Amino acid sequence: MNNPVYQTVILGGGFTGLFTALHLAHEHYPRSVILIDSNDRFCFKPLLYEYFSGEMDTFQVVPRFTELLKGSGVIFVQDTVQAIDLHQRQVKLTSGTSYNYSNLVLGLGSVTGYFGVEGAKENALPFWTQKDAIAIDRHLRDCLQKAAQTEDPEQRRKLLTVAIIGGGPSGVEMAATLADLLPNWYAALKGNPQEVRVVLINHGKEILKGDINSHLRETAEQELQKRTVPIEMLLGAEATAIRSNAIEYKRDGKSETLPTYTTIWTAGTATHPLIKDLAIPEEHRDKHGRLKVTKTLQLPDFPEVFAGGDCAAVEDSSFPPTAQVAYQQGATIAQNLKAIALGNDPKPVRVNIRGTLLKLGLNDAAANVYNVFEVTGKPGHLIRQGTYLELLPTPIHDFKATVEWLDEEIFHRHLDPHDVGKKVVQAVELVGGVAVGILAARKLLQILGDDEKNKKS
């Protein structure tokens, strides 16, 4: 290019994109940085269930980009990307604006995949963004209100039946949350909470199959039956059509129908359309259409372009599509961008998987820490939220959210010491950040100590 523009453009404000921007600011990157996203808020997807259920607040789970990037020097542009020209090094937006770049970071993530199921896109409710959470909340409250007012038992059964398609971690976490939450909502309307049905429909014979959480399957299956209303599981059931008032599926070669006015879709993701449209040959894509990147997270044919998170597949690696992987990739991309700007060689990504976390209801979760030991129930919930709070972007946001969470979960709630134990303290110290690890561990030790004193007295 005759007049090179020395600026880095980041597409997508998810974990990879946002953490790349924040790390660049922290590293005093010598070039200008522009972060482009169609939304005005970052969505901390692992905690979206807590936002939906009211366990956590808006500023904790969906903070504004302007707040997170304040004082960073990163320019935030709220707009939708229309096209990416890798050869011209240019990004075009739907507003008509275009940006040239010296380096590009692709952190576009993935999109909801409906896999050709008839009526799924039109009639099923996705759970992917803040808007999705709000839409599901309104829909369910409307159904419960109508159910409380109708005298028609068949109509009431449809209104009170909620189906979740997909037995992966998203489906399991959503089903567990709803099975605790909806009976409370319905009881508040003077309805019989035991009439609420939560049905988990999974194509495979096992939930969590092929997922990083698969070793938590037995625990999950047990916990799903302990919810306020036990979760019904239809395994080996392939959804064939989603209607406005029913789900059609096949199981054991037979076609069946589940009457319901609520279908929540958590059956998987698909490659982002912008990634599909890139001028990248098939040999440089994986079987899902994601971009194959080098160990330094660069495109082989366009080394000035980096990619991470759900839209990238690292050569000779099989990183799971999780938040902890994406944010670590963001840190690596930032380090490599600075290295290139200073004339140094980029370094390969190193990802440290610290364990797996699975929400299994209100104030309930399973935490597998470094595959060393497993903690469930309220202690697992404590570890899960503490671990995710450590990942909240920027120290100021992390501190504010952590203080609120510690105040609510530890200082004001009664924790049964018999359920806590030394392993929980060790786990909090192991996986938590500075505030969570030290304060939570100390408080838990204090709780245990006070209990022993009370026993002796």
VMD Tcl script that draws the C-alpha trace (Angstrom):
set ca {
  {0.00 0.00 0.00}
  {1.32 3.47 -0.88}
  {0.15 5.20 2.29}
  {0.01 2.60 5.04}
  {-2.27 3.36 7.98}
  {-0.69 2.30 11.24}
  {-3.77 1.36 13.19}
  {-5.22 -1.87 14.50}
  {-8.90 -2.61 13.97}
  {-10.64 -5.16 16.18}
  {-13.92 -6.66 14.97}
  {-16.15 -8.02 17.71}
  {-16.31 -7.04 21.36}
  {-16.54 -10.52 22.84}
  {-13.89 -12.05 25.06}
  {-11.20 -12.21 22.37}
  {-11.80 -8.75 20.95}
  {-12.35 -6.85 24.19}
  {-9.46 -8.47 26.03}
  {-7.17 -7.84 23.07}
  {-8.08 -4.14 23.25}
  {-7.65 -3.93 27.02}
  {-4.30 -5.72 26.95}
  {-3.07 -3.44 24.17}
  {-3.97 -0.44 26.30}
  {-2.23 -1.96 29.31}
  {0.87 -2.76 27.24}
  {1.06 0.85 25.92}
  {0.72 -0.31 22.33}
  {2.27 2.36 20.05}
  {-0.51 2.30 17.43}
  {-4.12 3.47 17.54}
  {-6.73 0.84 18.30}
  {-10.35 0.79 17.09}
  {-12.87 -1.71 18.50}
  {-16.04 -2.21 16.43}
  {-19.16 -3.98 17.67}
  {-22.84 -3.74 16.72}
  {-23.90 -3.65 20.38}
  {-23.21 -0.95 22.94}
  {-22.62 -3.49 25.71}
  {-20.20 -6.32 26.34}
  {-22.03 -9.54 27.21}
  {-20.37 -11.84 29.74}
  {-22.11 -14.92 28.33}
  {-21.24 -17.43 31.09}
  {-23.10 -15.23 33.59}
  {-26.07 -14.46 31.33}
  {-28.09 -17.03 33.31}
  {-27.46 -15.01 36.48}
  {-28.58 -11.85 34.69}
  {-31.73 -13.60 33.47}
  {-32.56 -14.99 36.92}
  {-31.79 -11.73 38.72}
  {-28.89 -13.23 40.68}
  {-26.53 -10.62 39.23}
  {-27.00 -7.06 38.02}
  {-26.78 -5.43 34.60}
  {-23.48 -3.66 35.23}
  {-21.88 -6.93 36.28}
  {-22.95 -9.04 33.30}
  {-23.61 -6.57 30.45}
  {-21.54 -3.42 31.08}
  {-21.23 -0.72 28.41}
  {-18.13 -0.72 26.23}
  {-17.67 3.00 26.87}
  {-17.41 2.30 30.60}
  {-15.00 -0.60 30.16}
  {-12.76 1.30 27.75}
  {-12.80 4.63 29.60}
  {-9.28 6.02 29.83}
  {-7.81 3.18 27.74}
  {-7.23 5.18 24.57}
  {-9.16 2.55 22.59}
  {-11.71 4.06 20.19}
  {-15.07 2.29 20.36}
  {-17.32 2.34 17.28}
  {-20.85 0.97 17.55}
  {-21.67 -0.16 14.03}
  {-22.26 -3.32 12.01}
  {-19.57 -4.72 9.74}
  {-20.78 -5.09 6.18}
  {-17.68 -6.49 4.48}
  {-14.01 -7.28 5.09}
  {-11.52 -6.90 2.23}
  {-8.36 -8.74 3.25}
  {-6.46 -7.79 0.09}
  {-7.19 -4.05 0.41}
  {-6.89 -4.20 4.20}
  {-10.21 -2.48 4.61}
  {-13.33 -2.91 6.74}
  {-16.66 -1.51 5.50}
  {-19.53 -0.72 7.87}
  {-23.26 -0.52 7.18}
  {-23.21 3.18 8.08}
  {-21.04 3.81 5.01}
  {-17.87 4.35 7.03}
  {-14.78 2.35 6.17}
  {-11.51 1.75 8.03}
  {-8.14 0.77 6.66}
  {-5.84 -1.16 8.94}
  {-2.25 -2.22 9.36}
  {-3.42 -5.10 11.56}
  {-6.84 -6.69 11.92}
  {-8.18 -8.80 14.80}
  {-11.15 -11.07 14.11}
  {-13.09 -11.72 17.29}
  {-16.54 -12.06 15.76}
  {-17.42 -15.23 17.61}
  {-20.20 -17.47 16.31}
  {-23.94 -17.22 15.77}
  {-26.92 -19.37 16.74}
  {-27.09 -22.45 14.52}
  {-30.51 -23.84 13.59}
  {-29.18 -26.63 11.32}
  {-32.11 -26.52 8.91}
  {-34.75 -27.50 11.48}
  {-38.10 -26.33 10.13}
  {-39.54 -23.36 12.02}
  {-36.65 -23.18 14.51}
  {-35.49 -19.69 13.58}
  {-39.06 -18.36 13.50}
  {-40.52 -20.04 16.59}
  {-37.67 -20.93 18.96}
  {-36.16 -18.44 21.40}
  {-32.34 -18.23 21.32}
  {-30.31 -17.44 24.44}
  {-27.23 -15.59 23.29}
  {-27.50 -11.89 24.15}
  {-29.00 -9.48 26.67}
  {-31.91 -8.91 24.27}
  {-32.51 -12.67 24.13}
  {-32.61 -12.87 27.93}
  {-35.11 -10.01 28.11}
  {-37.28 -11.56 25.38}
  {-37.37 -14.94 27.14}
  {-38.20 -13.26 30.46}
  {-41.15 -11.39 28.95}
  {-42.43 -14.43 27.07}
  {-42.31 -16.72 30.10}
  {-43.95 -14.21 32.42}
  {-46.73 -13.76 29.87}
  {-47.24 -17.53 29.64}
  {-47.37 -17.92 33.42}
  {-49.83 -15.04 33.73}
  {-52.14 -16.62 31.14}
  {-51.80 -20.03 32.79}
  {-52.81 -18.61 36.15}
  {-55.95 -17.13 34.59}
  {-57.14 -20.00 32.38}
  {-59.46 -22.79 33.51}
  {-58.70 -24.96 30.47}
  {-56.30 -27.71 31.75}
  {-54.95 -28.52 28.27}
  {-54.24 -24.86 27.53}
  {-52.63 -24.42 30.94}
  {-50.39 -27.44 30.38}
  {-49.09 -25.96 27.11}
  {-48.46 -22.62 28.78}
  {-46.59 -24.24 31.67}
  {-44.45 -26.56 29.54}
  {-41.03 -25.16 28.64}
  {-38.82 -27.11 26.25}
  {-35.08 -26.61 25.84}
  {-33.51 -27.99 22.67}
  {-29.93 -29.18 23.14}
  {-28.24 -31.10 25.95}
  {-24.92 -29.29 25.87}
  {-23.77 -27.03 28.71}
  {-26.03 -24.14 27.61}
  {-29.10 -26.37 27.57}
  {-28.27 -27.98 30.90}
  {-27.62 -24.62 32.58}
  {-30.79 -23.09 31.15}
  {-32.96 -26.07 32.12}
  {-31.59 -26.09 35.67}
  {-32.12 -22.36 36.07}
  {-35.71 -22.47 34.80}
  {-36.61 -25.52 36.90}
  {-35.78 -23.51 40.03}
  {-36.98 -20.11 38.85}
  {-40.33 -20.72 37.12}
  {-42.06 -22.54 40.02}
  {-41.31 -19.50 42.21}
  {-42.69 -17.12 39.60}
  {-45.84 -19.21 39.18}
  {-46.38 -19.62 42.92}
  {-46.28 -15.81 43.23}
  {-49.24 -15.75 40.82}
  {-51.13 -18.18 43.12}
  {-50.55 -21.06 40.71}
  {-49.51 -24.61 41.60}
  {-45.71 -24.65 41.08}
  {-45.70 -28.41 40.58}
  {-47.63 -27.93 37.33}
  {-44.57 -26.32 35.73}
  {-42.77 -28.66 33.32}
  {-39.22 -28.21 32.09}
  {-38.28 -30.63 29.32}
  {-34.74 -31.02 27.99}
  {-34.65 -32.49 24.47}
  {-31.33 -33.83 23.22}
  {-30.48 -35.46 19.90}
  {-27.83 -37.69 21.48}
  {-28.31 -40.42 24.06}
  {-26.19 -38.52 26.59}
  {-26.10 -34.92 27.74}
  {-22.80 -33.00 27.60}
  {-21.37 -35.53 25.15}
  {-18.16 -34.36 23.48}
  {-18.04 -31.26 25.67}
  {-15.35 -30.09 28.08}
  {-17.94 -30.63 30.83}
  {-18.60 -34.26 29.89}
  {-16.94 -35.57 33.07}
  {-19.62 -33.69 35.02}
  {-22.41 -35.62 33.29}
  {-23.29 -37.91 36.22}
  {-23.32 -34.99 38.64}
  {-25.44 -32.93 36.25}
  {-27.97 -35.73 35.74}
  {-28.39 -36.09 39.49}
  {-28.67 -32.36 40.12}
  {-31.25 -31.87 37.35}
  {-33.59 -34.15 39.29}
  {-33.11 -32.16 42.50}
  {-34.47 -28.89 41.18}
  {-37.69 -27.31 42.47}
  {-39.42 -29.27 39.71}
  {-37.47 -32.27 38.34}
  {-36.36 -31.85 34.74}
  {-37.76 -34.30 32.20}
  {-35.12 -35.48 29.74}
  {-35.97 -36.73 26.26}
  {-32.71 -38.29 25.06}
  {-32.12 -39.63 21.58}
  {-34.82 -37.25 20.36}
  {-34.17 -35.33 17.13}
  {-36.19 -32.15 16.76}
  {-37.64 -32.07 13.24}
  {-39.91 -29.00 13.43}
  {-40.62 -26.17 15.84}
  {-44.18 -24.83 15.75}
  {-45.62 -21.92 17.69}
  {-47.54 -24.37 19.88}
  {-45.58 -27.64 19.65}
  {-42.29 -29.41 18.96}
  {-42.14 -32.30 16.53}
  {-39.35 -34.81 17.08}
  {-38.28 -38.33 16.19}
  {-37.21 -40.92 18.75}
  {-36.59 -44.60 18.18}
  {-37.85 -44.19 14.63}
  {-41.21 -42.80 15.74}
  {-42.52 -39.27 15.21}
  {-43.82 -37.59 18.36}
  {-45.15 -34.18 19.38}
  {-44.68 -32.15 22.55}
  {-47.34 -29.44 22.96}
  {-45.73 -26.22 24.26}
  {-45.80 -22.49 23.70}
  {-42.15 -22.09 24.73}
  {-39.15 -23.55 22.94}
  {-35.70 -22.31 23.91}
  {-32.95 -23.12 21.41}
  {-29.50 -24.03 22.78}
  {-28.63 -26.70 20.23}
  {-25.35 -25.24 19.03}
  {-23.63 -22.53 17.07}
  {-22.69 -21.83 13.47}
  {-19.80 -19.95 11.88}
  {-20.31 -16.20 11.66}
  {-21.49 -15.11 8.15}
  {-18.63 -12.59 7.85}
  {-16.12 -15.35 8.49}
  {-17.82 -17.52 5.88}
  {-17.59 -14.70 3.31}
  {-13.85 -14.09 3.75}
  {-11.60 -14.82 0.78}
  {-10.00 -17.78 2.53}
  {-9.63 -21.14 0.73}
  {-11.26 -24.27 2.14}
  {-7.89 -25.84 2.99}
  {-7.38 -23.03 5.48}
  {-10.70 -23.71 7.22}
  {-11.77 -26.51 9.52}
  {-14.82 -28.73 8.95}
  {-17.07 -26.11 10.59}
  {-15.82 -23.33 8.33}
  {-13.76 -21.64 11.04}
  {-10.45 -20.04 10.12}
  {-7.34 -22.10 10.64}
  {-4.72 -19.96 12.34}
  {-1.07 -20.54 13.20}
  {0.07 -21.08 16.77}
  {0.68 -17.34 16.93}
  {-3.04 -16.86 16.03}
  {-2.31 -15.38 12.57}
  {-3.92 -16.26 9.24}
  {-1.39 -18.20 7.12}
  {-2.06 -16.15 3.96}
  {-2.55 -12.84 5.77}
  {-0.13 -12.66 8.72}
  {-1.25 -9.11 9.52}
  {-4.63 -10.60 10.51}
  {-5.17 -12.33 13.86}
  {-8.18 -14.41 14.91}
  {-9.28 -16.06 18.13}
  {-12.28 -17.39 20.03}
  {-15.15 -19.18 18.33}
  {-14.24 -18.12 14.79}
  {-10.73 -19.62 14.83}
  {-9.17 -23.08 14.98}
  {-5.54 -23.15 16.13}
  {-3.28 -25.58 14.25}
  {-2.46 -28.81 16.10}
  {-4.70 -27.75 18.99}
  {-8.24 -28.44 20.12}
  {-9.14 -25.62 22.47}
  {-12.76 -25.71 23.70}
  {-14.94 -22.69 22.80}
  {-14.99 -21.26 26.31}
  {-14.50 -17.83 27.88}
  {-11.25 -18.78 29.60}
  {-9.73 -19.81 26.27}
  {-10.94 -16.72 24.38}
  {-9.66 -14.21 26.90}
  {-6.23 -15.90 27.04}
  {-6.09 -15.80 23.26}
  {-6.91 -12.09 23.43}
  {-3.92 -11.55 25.71}
  {-1.65 -13.45 23.28}
  {-2.88 -11.46 20.28}
  {-2.17 -8.21 22.12}
  {1.35 -9.35 23.04}
  {2.05 -10.41 19.46}
  {0.71 -7.17 18.00}
  {3.04 -5.20 20.25}
  {5.95 -7.50 19.34}
  {5.35 -6.92 15.61}
  {5.06 -3.15 16.12}
  {8.44 -3.19 17.86}
  {10.04 -5.40 15.22}
  {10.05 -8.60 17.30}
  {8.76 -12.08 16.50}
  {5.29 -13.16 17.67}
  {5.04 -16.06 20.13}
  {2.73 -19.07 20.16}
  {-0.40 -19.01 22.29}
  {-0.42 -20.84 25.61}
  {-3.78 -21.65 27.15}
  {-4.18 -22.80 30.72}
  {-7.44 -24.68 31.33}
  {-8.10 -24.28 35.04}
  {-11.11 -26.52 35.23}
  {-14.74 -26.62 34.24}
  {-17.78 -24.91 35.71}
  {-21.45 -25.76 35.24}
  {-24.45 -23.88 36.65}
  {-27.00 -26.38 37.96}
  {-29.75 -24.18 39.37}
  {-30.16 -21.10 41.53}
  {-27.18 -20.86 43.92}
  {-26.04 -24.27 42.73}
  {-23.22 -25.38 40.45}
  {-20.55 -27.99 39.84}
  {-16.91 -26.96 39.74}
  {-14.13 -29.25 38.63}
  {-10.86 -27.58 39.61}
  {-7.84 -28.54 37.49}
  {-9.35 -32.04 37.31}
  {-8.10 -32.49 40.88}
  {-11.40 -32.46 42.75}
  {-15.06 -31.64 42.21}
  {-17.23 -29.35 44.32}
  {-21.01 -29.15 43.95}
  {-23.97 -27.31 45.45}
  {-23.60 -23.87 47.04}
  {-19.82 -24.21 47.39}
  {-19.61 -25.01 43.67}
  {-21.74 -21.94 43.00}
  {-19.31 -19.86 45.08}
  {-16.33 -21.10 43.08}
  {-18.07 -20.66 39.72}
  {-19.07 -17.07 40.30}
  {-15.75 -16.23 41.96}
  {-13.84 -17.62 39.00}
  {-15.91 -15.75 36.42}
  {-15.77 -12.53 38.42}
  {-11.99 -12.70 38.17}
  {-12.37 -12.62 34.39}
  {-14.52 -9.49 34.36}
  {-12.76 -6.95 32.14}
  {-10.74 -4.08 33.66}
  {-9.63 -3.96 37.31}
  {-12.20 -1.28 38.24}
  {-15.15 -3.26 36.89}
  {-13.76 -6.46 38.43}
  {-13.46 -4.79 41.84}
  {-16.95 -3.23 41.80}
  {-18.64 -6.46 40.75}
  {-16.57 -8.55 43.16}
  {-17.36 -6.35 46.15}
  {-21.11 -6.59 45.44}
  {-20.91 -10.33 44.95}
  {-18.82 -10.92 48.08}
  {-21.18 -8.76 50.12}
  {-24.22 -10.70 48.91}
  {-22.86 -14.25 48.70}
  {-20.47 -14.39 51.63}
  {-21.09 -11.59 54.09}
  {-24.91 -11.65 54.16}
  {-25.84 -15.25 53.32}
  {-25.57 -18.10 55.78}
  {-23.28 -20.84 54.51}
  {-23.62 -24.21 56.18}
  {-20.07 -25.04 57.32}
  {-20.77 -28.73 56.85}
  {-21.29 -28.03 53.13}
  {-18.23 -25.83 52.79}
  {-15.14 -27.56 54.17}
  {-11.49 -27.12 53.49}
  {-11.72 -28.08 49.82}
  {-13.90 -25.06 49.07}
  {-11.44 -22.75 50.74}
  {-8.60 -24.34 48.77}
  {-10.58 -24.07 45.54}
  {-11.42 -20.41 46.05}
  {-7.76 -19.68 46.73}
  {-6.76 -21.70 43.67}
  {-9.12 -20.32 41.04}
  {-10.11 -16.90 42.34}
  {-8.48 -13.57 41.61}
  {-6.88 -11.38 44.24}
  {-10.09 -10.04 45.75}
  {-12.08 -13.26 45.44}
  {-9.25 -15.59 46.39}
  {-8.09 -13.79 49.51}
  {-11.31 -12.26 50.83}
  {-13.51 -15.26 50.09}
  {-11.02 -17.75 51.52}
  {-10.56 -15.69 54.68}
  {-14.29 -15.29 55.16}
  {-14.92 -19.00 54.66}
  {-12.21 -19.83 57.18}
  {-13.80 -17.37 59.61}
  {-17.20 -19.01 59.13}
  {-15.72 -22.43 59.80}
  {-13.83 -21.13 62.83}
  {-16.89 -19.44 64.31}
  {-18.88 -22.63 63.89}
  {-16.28 -24.64 65.79}
  {-16.31 -22.05 68.60}
  {-20.09 -22.21 68.82}
  {-19.97 -26.01 69.05}
  {-17.48 -25.87 71.93}
  {-19.48 -23.25 73.80}
}
mol new
graphics top color blue
foreach p $ca { graphics top sphere $p radius 0.5 }
foreach p [lrange $ca 0 end-1] q [lrange $ca 1 end] { graphics top cylinder $p $q radius 0.2 }
display resetview
